[in-house]
Amino acid sequence: MLYHRSPNSRRKKYMISYEEEIKRFKPSLDVDQIEDAIAKVDLTDMNDIMTSLIEEAIKHKKDESAK
């Protein structure tokens, strides 16, 4: 039995409808499906961005120290 308290009333008891819960149930991905989804993500883009930012920062620092 679950309890629910609304702002304008006292606690109300209500029963869970297992049939409704089963209808709304959506299974989570299996581990294999999750691994496949993660493997398909292209992380090289983020790596390329970080490499570019680091190279620019090094170049900027060298330019400033040359002045």
TISE-345229 format. One record per atom (N, C-alpha, C, O, CB): atom name; z, y, x. Coordinates in pm, 1 decimal. Glycine has a CB too. Layout:
N
{atom=CA; pz=Z; py=Y; px=X}
...
This chain:
67
{atom=N; pz=0.0; py=-116.8; px=84.4}
{atom=CA; pz=0.0; py=0.0; px=0.0}
{atom=C; pz=0.0; py=123.8; px=89.5}
{atom=O; pz=77.8; py=131.1; px=184.6}
{atom=CB; pz=121.8; py=-0.6; px=-96.3}
{atom=N; pz=-83.3; py=217.8; px=61.3}
{atom=CA; pz=-91.5; py=342.5; px=136.0}
{atom=C; pz=-38.7; py=456.5; px=51.1}
{atom=O; pz=-39.4; py=451.0; px=-71.9}
{atom=CB; pz=-236.2; py=370.6; px=180.4}
{atom=N; pz=6.5; py=558.8; px=119.1}
{atom=CA; pz=57.1; py=676.6; px=50.1}
{atom=C; pz=-29.0; py=796.0; px=84.8}
{atom=O; pz=-78.7; py=808.6; px=196.7}
{atom=CB; pz=204.3; py=703.3; px=86.6}
{atom=N; pz=-45.6; py=881.8; px=-11.2}
{atom=CA; pz=-123.9; py=1004.1; px=9.7}
{atom=C; pz=-47.9; py=1119.7; px=-53.2}
{atom=O; pz=-2.5; py=1110.5; px=-167.3}
{atom=CB; pz=-268.3; py=991.7; px=-51.2}
{atom=N; pz=-34.5; py=1226.4; px=20.4}
{atom=CA; pz=35.3; py=1343.3; px=-34.4}
{atom=C; pz=-64.2; py=1459.5; px=-40.7}
{atom=O; pz=-117.2; py=1503.4; px=61.4}
{atom=CB; pz=161.4; py=1381.2; px=53.0}
{atom=N; pz=-87.7; py=1506.8; px=-159.3}
{atom=CA; pz=-172.7; py=1624.0; px=-175.3}
{atom=C; pz=-84.0; py=1748.2; px=-177.6}
{atom=O; pz=35.2; py=1736.7; px=-205.8}
{atom=CB; pz=-258.8; py=1614.0; px=-305.3}
{atom=N; pz=-137.8; py=1865.7; px=-149.0}
{atom=CA; pz=-56.9; py=1987.7; px=-140.7}
{atom=C; pz=20.0; py=2020.7; px=-268.3}
{atom=O; pz=129.3; py=2076.9; px=-261.3}
{atom=CB; pz=-144.9; py=2103.2; px=-106.2}
{atom=N; pz=-35.2; py=1986.6; px=-384.6}
{atom=CA; pz=26.1; py=2025.9; px=-512.0}
{atom=C; pz=98.7; py=1912.5; px=-583.0}
{atom=O; pz=137.3; py=1927.4; px=-699.0}
{atom=CB; pz=-78.8; py=2080.9; px=-603.1}
{atom=N; pz=117.7; py=1801.6; px=-517.0}
{atom=CA; pz=182.0; py=1690.2; px=-586.2}
{atom=C; pz=271.1; py=1612.1; px=-491.0}
{atom=O; pz=273.9; py=1635.7; px=-370.2}
{atom=CB; pz=77.1; py=1597.5; px=-648.6}
{atom=N; pz=341.7; py=1520.6; px=-549.0}
{atom=CA; pz=424.7; py=1431.0; px=-470.2}
{atom=C; pz=337.6; py=1319.5; px=-413.1}
{atom=O; pz=217.4; py=1311.9; px=-438.3}
{atom=CB; pz=540.4; py=1372.8; px=-555.6}
{atom=N; pz=402.7; py=1233.9; px=-335.7}
{atom=CA; pz=328.5; py=1121.6; px=-278.8}
{atom=C; pz=271.9; py=1032.3; px=-388.3}
{atom=O; pz=337.7; py=1003.1; px=-488.2}
{atom=CB; pz=418.2; py=1039.9; px=-185.7}
{atom=N; pz=146.4; py=989.6; px=-365.9}
{atom=CA; pz=83.0; py=898.4; px=-460.2}
{atom=C; pz=55.1; py=767.2; px=-388.8}
{atom=O; pz=14.0; py=766.0; px=-272.8}
{atom=CB; pz=-47.9; py=959.3; px=-518.6}
{atom=N; pz=77.7; py=656.9; px=-459.0}
{atom=CA; pz=46.2; py=525.5; px=-405.1}
{atom=C; pz=-95.3; py=488.5; px=-448.1}
{atom=O; pz=-136.1; py=515.5; px=-561.0}
{atom=CB; pz=149.3; py=418.6; px=-452.9}
{atom=N; pz=-168.3; py=427.6; px=-358.4}
{atom=CA; pz=-298.4; py=375.8; px=-396.5}
{atom=C; pz=-329.1; py=252.1; px=-314.1}
{atom=O; pz=-280.2; py=236.4; px=-202.2}
{atom=CB; pz=-408.2; py=482.6; px=-378.1}
{atom=N; pz=-409.5; py=165.7; px=-370.3}
{atom=CA; pz=-446.9; py=40.7; px=-306.1}
{atom=C; pz=-584.2; py=55.9; px=-241.8}
{atom=O; pz=-670.8; py=127.9; px=-291.6}
{atom=CB; pz=-446.6; py=-75.8; px=-407.8}
{atom=N; pz=-601.2; py=-12.8; px=-131.6}
{atom=CA; pz=-731.2; py=-14.8; px=-65.8}
{atom=C; pz=-822.8; py=-109.3; px=-142.4}
{atom=O; pz=-783.2; py=-220.3; px=-177.9}
{atom=CB; pz=-718.5; py=-58.0; px=83.6}
{atom=N; pz=-944.0; py=-65.0; px=-167.2}
{atom=CA; pz=-1044.6; py=-150.1; px=-229.1}
{atom=C; pz=-1123.8; py=-217.0; px=-117.1}
{atom=O; pz=-1209.9; py=-154.8; px=-54.8}
{atom=CB; pz=-1138.6; py=-68.0; px=-324.9}
{atom=N; pz=-1094.2; py=-342.7; px=-92.7}
{atom=CA; pz=-1159.6; py=-412.6; px=17.2}
{atom=C; pz=-1309.4; py=-428.6; px=-6.2}
{atom=O; pz=-1387.5; py=-427.6; px=89.0}
{atom=CB; pz=-1096.1; py=-548.7; px=37.4}
{atom=N; pz=-1349.0; py=-442.9; px=-129.2}
{atom=CA; pz=-1491.5; py=-453.9; px=-159.1}
{atom=C; pz=-1564.2; py=-325.3; px=-118.1}
{atom=O; pz=-1671.9; py=-330.8; px=-58.8}
{atom=CB; pz=-1513.4; py=-483.0; px=-309.6}
{atom=N; pz=-1505.5; py=-210.5; px=-149.5}
{atom=CA; pz=-1565.8; py=-82.4; px=-111.0}
{atom=C; pz=-1566.4; py=-66.0; px=40.8}
{atom=O; pz=-1663.1; py=-15.4; px=97.7}
{atom=CB; pz=-1490.2; py=34.8; px=-176.5}
{atom=N; pz=-1459.8; py=-108.2; px=105.4}
{atom=CA; pz=-1453.1; py=-99.2; px=251.6}
{atom=C; pz=-1560.5; py=-185.9; px=316.1}
{atom=O; pz=-1623.3; py=-144.7; px=413.6}
{atom=CB; pz=-1314.0; py=-141.3; px=302.1}
{atom=N; pz=-1581.9; py=-304.9; px=262.7}
{atom=CA; pz=-1684.3; py=-394.5; px=317.3}
{atom=C; pz=-1823.3; py=-335.3; px=296.6}
{atom=O; pz=-1908.7; py=-347.6; px=384.4}
{atom=CB; pz=-1675.5; py=-534.0; px=251.5}
{atom=N; pz=-1847.6; py=-271.6; px=182.8}
{atom=CA; pz=-1977.6; py=-208.3; px=157.7}
{atom=C; pz=-2004.9; py=-97.1; px=258.0}
{atom=O; pz=-2118.8; py=-79.5; px=301.4}
{atom=CB; pz=-1983.4; py=-152.5; px=14.9}
{atom=N; pz=-1900.5; py=-21.0; px=295.8}
{atom=CA; pz=-1917.6; py=92.1; px=387.5}
{atom=C; pz=-1912.5; py=51.0; px=533.8}
{atom=O; pz=-1940.3; py=132.5; px=621.7}
{atom=CB; pz=-1811.7; py=195.7; px=361.3}
{atom=N; pz=-1877.3; py=-75.0; px=561.2}
{atom=CA; pz=-1860.6; py=-120.9; px=698.5}
{atom=C; pz=-1991.8; py=-116.2; px=774.2}
{atom=O; pz=-2095.1; py=-161.6; px=725.0}
{atom=CB; pz=-1804.1; py=-262.0; px=700.9}
{atom=N; pz=-1986.6; py=-60.8; px=894.3}
{atom=CA; pz=-2101.3; py=-59.3; px=984.7}
{atom=C; pz=-2053.8; py=-115.3; px=1117.8}
{atom=O; pz=-1967.6; py=-55.8; px=1182.6}
{atom=CB; pz=-2161.5; py=85.9; px=1001.1}
{atom=N; pz=-2108.8; py=-229.3; px=1159.8}
{atom=CA; pz=-2061.4; py=-290.5; px=1284.3}
{atom=C; pz=-2096.2; py=-203.7; px=1405.1}
{atom=O; pz=-2198.3; py=-134.9; px=1407.5}
{atom=CB; pz=-2121.8; py=-430.7; px=1301.2}
{atom=N; pz=-2009.6; py=-209.0; px=1503.5}
{atom=CA; pz=-2036.7; py=-134.4; px=1626.2}
{atom=C; pz=-2138.5; py=-211.1; px=1709.3}
{atom=O; pz=-2164.9; py=-328.7; px=1684.6}
{atom=CB; pz=-1906.0; py=-110.4; px=1707.3}
{atom=N; pz=-2195.0; py=-143.2; px=1807.6}
{atom=CA; pz=-2294.0; py=-207.2; px=1893.9}
{atom=C; pz=-2229.1; py=-315.4; px=1978.4}
{atom=O; pz=-2113.2; py=-303.2; px=2018.0}
{atom=CB; pz=-2362.4; py=-103.6; px=1984.1}
{atom=N; pz=-2303.7; py=-420.5; px=2005.5}
{atom=CA; pz=-2257.2; py=-522.5; px=2098.2}
{atom=C; pz=-2261.6; py=-466.0; px=2239.1}
{atom=O; pz=-2329.5; py=-366.5; px=2264.6}
{atom=CB; pz=-2342.6; py=-651.6; px=2087.4}
{atom=N; pz=-2190.3; py=-528.4; px=2329.4}
{atom=CA; pz=-2185.5; py=-482.3; px=2467.9}
{atom=C; pz=-2325.6; py=-479.5; px=2527.7}
{atom=O; pz=-2361.1; py=-384.9; px=2598.0}
{atom=CB; pz=-2093.2; py=-572.3; px=2551.9}
{atom=N; pz=-2405.5; py=-582.3; px=2500.2}
{atom=CA; pz=-2542.0; py=-586.4; px=2553.9}
{atom=C; pz=-2625.8; py=-469.2; px=2503.0}
{atom=O; pz=-2702.7; py=-409.6; px=2578.4}
{atom=CB; pz=-2609.6; py=-718.9; px=2516.6}
{atom=N; pz=-2610.3; py=-436.8; px=2375.3}
{atom=CA; pz=-2684.7; py=-324.4; px=2318.6}
{atom=C; pz=-2640.1; py=-193.4; px=2381.2}
{atom=O; pz=-2722.3; py=-105.4; px=2406.5}
{atom=CB; pz=-2666.9; py=-318.9; px=2166.6}
{atom=N; pz=-2511.3; py=-179.9; px=2406.3}
{atom=CA; pz=-2459.6; py=-58.0; px=2469.1}
{atom=C; pz=-2512.5; py=-45.3; px=2611.1}
{atom=O; pz=-2553.2; py=62.9; px=2653.3}
{atom=CB; pz=-2305.5; py=-57.8; px=2469.3}
{atom=N; pz=-2511.7; py=-155.9; px=2684.8}
{atom=CA; pz=-2564.8; py=-153.6; px=2821.4}
{atom=C; pz=-2711.2; py=-112.2; px=2822.6}
{atom=O; pz=-2752.7; py=-32.9; px=2907.1}
{atom=CB; pz=-2548.7; py=-290.7; px=2887.5}
{atom=N; pz=-2789.6; py=-165.6; px=2729.2}
{atom=CA; pz=-2931.1; py=-130.0; px=2721.0}
{atom=C; pz=-2948.5; py=18.0; px=2690.0}
{atom=O; pz=-3033.7; py=84.7; px=2748.8}
{atom=CB; pz=-3001.6; py=-214.5; px=2614.7}
{atom=N; pz=-2867.5; py=69.4; px=2597.4}
{atom=CA; pz=-2877.1; py=210.7; px=2560.2}
{atom=C; pz=-2841.5; py=299.4; px=2678.1}
{atom=O; pz=-2906.8; py=401.4; px=2700.4}
{atom=CB; pz=-2785.4; py=241.8; px=2441.0}
{atom=N; pz=-2739.4; py=262.7; px=2753.8}
{atom=CA; pz=-2697.7; py=342.4; px=2869.1}
{atom=C; pz=-2803.0; py=334.9; px=2979.1}
{atom=O; pz=-2832.6; py=435.4; px=3043.7}
{atom=CB; pz=-2561.0; py=294.2; px=2922.2}
{atom=N; pz=-2859.4; py=216.9; px=3000.5}
{atom=CA; pz=-2959.5; py=199.5; px=3105.8}
{atom=C; pz=-3085.9; py=280.4; px=3077.4}
{atom=O; pz=-3155.5; py=321.0; px=3170.5}
{atom=CB; pz=-2994.8; py=51.8; px=3121.0}
{atom=N; pz=-3115.7; py=303.8; px=2950.9}
{atom=CA; pz=-3236.1; py=378.4; px=2914.5}
{atom=C; pz=-3220.9; py=528.4; px=2936.2}
{atom=O; pz=-3320.8; py=600.3; px=2938.2}
{atom=CB; pz=-3271.5; py=351.6; px=2770.3}
{atom=N; pz=-3099.5; py=576.5; px=2952.2}
{atom=CA; pz=-3075.9; py=718.9; px=2971.5}
{atom=C; pz=-3121.3; py=756.8; px=3112.6}
{atom=O; pz=-3087.0; py=689.6; px=3209.9}
{atom=CB; pz=-2925.2; py=754.8; px=2949.2}
{atom=N; pz=-3196.8; py=862.4; px=3122.5}
{atom=CA; pz=-3249.2; py=906.0; px=3252.3}
{atom=C; pz=-3152.1; py=1004.2; px=3314.9}
{atom=O; pz=-3146.5; py=1120.9; px=3276.2}
{atom=CB; pz=-3390.0; py=970.3; px=3237.4}
{atom=N; pz=-3075.0; py=955.9; px=3412.5}
{atom=CA; pz=-2976.0; py=1041.1; px=3478.4}
{atom=C; pz=-3033.0; py=1113.6; px=3599.6}
{atom=O; pz=-2964.5; py=1196.5; px=3659.3}
{atom=CB; pz=-2856.5; py=958.5; px=3520.4}
{atom=N; pz=-3156.0; py=1084.1; px=3636.5}
{atom=CA; pz=-3212.8; py=1150.6; px=3753.3}
{atom=C; pz=-3232.8; py=1299.9; px=3727.8}
{atom=O; pz=-3232.1; py=1378.9; px=3822.3}
{atom=CB; pz=-3345.8; py=1085.7; px=3791.8}
{atom=N; pz=-3250.3; py=1339.4; px=3603.3}
{atom=CA; pz=-3267.9; py=1480.8; px=3573.1}
{atom=C; pz=-3144.5; py=1560.6; px=3614.1}
{atom=O; pz=-3156.6; py=1666.1; px=3676.3}
{atom=CB; pz=-3296.9; py=1500.4; px=3423.9}
{atom=N; pz=-3027.3; py=1511.2; px=3579.9}
{atom=CA; pz=-2903.6; py=1579.4; px=3617.4}
{atom=C; pz=-2887.4; py=1579.0; px=3767.9}
{atom=O; pz=-2843.7; py=1678.5; px=3825.7}
{atom=CB; pz=-2782.2; py=1513.5; px=3550.4}
{atom=N; pz=-2921.5; py=1469.5; px=3831.7}
{atom=CA; pz=-2913.9; py=1460.5; px=3977.0}
{atom=C; pz=-3007.4; py=1561.5; px=4041.6}
{atom=O; pz=-2970.4; py=1627.2; px=4138.9}
{atom=CB; pz=-2947.9; py=1318.6; px=4024.2}
{atom=N; pz=-3128.4; py=1574.1; px=3988.1}
{atom=CA; pz=-3224.7; py=1671.3; px=4041.2}
{atom=C; pz=-3173.7; py=1814.3; px=4026.1}
{atom=O; pz=-3190.2; py=1895.9; px=4116.8}
{atom=CB; pz=-3359.8; py=1656.4; px=3970.5}
{atom=N; pz=-3112.5; py=1844.9; px=3913.0}
{atom=CA; pz=-3057.9; py=1979.0; px=3889.6}
{atom=C; pz=-2947.7; py=2010.0; px=3989.3}
{atom=O; pz=-2945.1; py=2118.0; px=4048.3}
{atom=CB; pz=-3004.3; py=1991.6; px=3746.3}
{atom=N; pz=-2856.5; py=1915.2; px=4008.0}
{atom=CA; pz=-2745.8; py=1936.8; px=4102.0}
{atom=C; pz=-2798.0; py=1953.4; px=4244.3}
{atom=O; pz=-2750.8; py=2040.4; px=4317.4}
{atom=CB; pz=-2645.8; py=1819.8; px=4095.7}
{atom=N; pz=-2893.9; py=1871.9; px=4284.1}
{atom=CA; pz=-2952.5; py=1882.8; px=4417.9}
{atom=C; pz=-3016.4; py=2019.4; px=4437.2}
{atom=O; pz=-2999.3; py=2082.0; px=4541.7}
{atom=CB; pz=-3056.6; py=1771.9; px=4440.9}
{atom=N; pz=-3089.5; py=2065.4; px=4337.4}
{atom=CA; pz=-3154.1; py=2195.9; px=4344.1}
{atom=C; pz=-3051.4; py=2308.5; px=4356.4}
{atom=O; pz=-3068.6; py=2400.1; px=4436.9}
{atom=CB; pz=-3241.4; py=2217.7; px=4220.8}
{atom=N; pz=-2945.1; py=2301.6; px=4276.7}
{atom=CA; pz=-2840.9; py=2404.6; px=4283.5}
{atom=C; pz=-2773.4; py=2407.8; px=4420.0}
{atom=O; pz=-2745.6; py=2515.3; px=4473.3}
{atom=CB; pz=-2736.6; py=2381.2; px=4175.0}
{atom=N; pz=-2747.1; py=2291.7; px=4476.1}
{atom=CA; pz=-2683.4; py=2285.2; px=4607.9}
{atom=C; pz=-2776.5; py=2341.3; px=4715.1}
{atom=O; pz=-2733.3; py=2415.9; px=4802.9}
{atom=CB; pz=-2644.1; py=2139.9; px=4642.0}
{atom=N; pz=-2903.1; py=2305.2; px=4707.4}
{atom=CA; pz=-2999.7; py=2356.6; px=4804.7}
{atom=C; pz=-3011.2; py=2508.7; px=4795.8}
{atom=O; pz=-3018.8; py=2576.8; px=4898.1}
{atom=CB; pz=-3137.2; py=2291.9; px=4782.7}
{atom=N; pz=-3012.7; py=2562.1; px=4672.6}
{atom=CA; pz=-3019.3; py=2707.4; px=4655.6}
{atom=C; pz=-2894.0; py=2775.4; px=4710.9}
{atom=O; pz=-2902.8; py=2881.0; px=4773.6}
{atom=CB; pz=-3037.2; py=2742.9; px=4507.3}
{atom=N; pz=-2778.1; py=2715.0; px=4687.6}
{atom=CA; pz=-2653.6; py=2773.6; px=4738.0}
{atom=C; pz=-2651.7; py=2773.8; px=4889.4}
{atom=O; pz=-2607.1; py=2871.2; px=4949.9}
{atom=CB; pz=-2532.3; py=2697.5; px=4684.3}
{atom=N; pz=-2698.8; py=2667.3; px=4952.1}
{atom=CA; pz=-2703.9; py=2660.4; px=5099.0}
{atom=C; pz=-2800.9; py=2765.0; px=5151.8}
{atom=O; pz=-2769.5; py=2834.8; px=5248.2}
{atom=CB; pz=-2746.0; py=2518.5; px=5146.9}
{atom=N; pz=-2917.0; py=2777.0; px=5090.9}
{atom=CA; pz=-3017.1; py=2875.2; px=5133.3}
{atom=C; pz=-2961.5; py=3017.7; px=5118.7}
{atom=O; pz=-2977.9; py=3101.1; px=5207.8}
{atom=CB; pz=-3147.5; py=2859.2; px=5050.3}
{atom=N; pz=-2895.0; py=3044.3; px=5004.0}
{atom=CA; pz=-2836.4; py=3176.8; px=4978.9}
{atom=C; pz=-2729.4; py=3209.0; px=5083.5}
{atom=O; pz=-2721.4; py=3322.1; px=5131.3}
{atom=CB; pz=-2775.4; py=3183.2; px=4836.4}
{atom=N; pz=-2648.5; py=3111.3; px=5118.5}
{atom=CA; pz=-2543.2; py=3131.0; px=5218.0}
{atom=C; pz=-2603.7; py=3158.4; px=5355.9}
{atom=O; pz=-2553.3; py=3243.1; px=5429.6}
{atom=CB; pz=-2450.7; py=3007.7; px=5223.8}
{atom=N; pz=-2710.5; py=3088.0; px=5391.1}
{atom=CA; pz=-2778.0; py=3110.8; px=5520.1}
{atom=C; pz=-2840.0; py=3249.0; px=5524.4}
{atom=O; pz=-2832.8; py=3317.1; px=5626.6}
{atom=CB; pz=-2886.2; py=3004.0; px=5545.0}
{atom=N; pz=-2902.3; py=3292.2; px=5411.9}
{atom=CA; pz=-2962.0; py=3425.3; px=5406.1}
{atom=C; pz=-2857.4; py=3534.0; px=5423.9}
{atom=O; pz=-2882.0; py=3632.4; px=5493.7}
{atom=CB; pz=-3034.9; py=3444.7; px=5274.3}
{atom=N; pz=-2741.6; py=3518.0; px=5362.0}
{atom=CA; pz=-2635.2; py=3616.9; px=5374.2}
{atom=C; pz=-2577.1; py=3621.3; px=5514.3}
{atom=O; pz=-2543.9; py=3728.7; px=5564.6}
{atom=CB; pz=-2525.6; py=3588.0; px=5274.5}
{atom=N; pz=-2564.6; py=3506.3; px=5577.5}
{atom=CA; pz=-2506.8; py=3503.9; px=5712.0}
{atom=C; pz=-2605.4; py=3556.4; px=5815.4}
{atom=O; pz=-2563.3; py=3598.8; px=5923.0}
{atom=CB; pz=-2463.2; py=3362.1; px=5748.9}
{atom=N; pz=-2735.2; py=3554.8; px=5786.4}
{atom=CA; pz=-2836.0; py=3606.7; px=5877.9}
{atom=C; pz=-2841.3; py=3759.7; px=5877.3}
{atom=O; pz=-2892.2; py=3820.9; px=5971.1}
{atom=CB; pz=-2972.1; py=3550.3; px=5841.9}
{atom=N; pz=-2789.1; py=3819.9; px=5772.6}
{atom=CA; pz=-2794.0; py=3966.8; px=5761.2}
{atom=C; pz=-2696.0; py=4032.3; px=5851.0}
{atom=O; pz=-2687.2; py=4155.0; px=5853.7}
{atom=CB; pz=-2768.6; py=4010.9; px=5620.6}
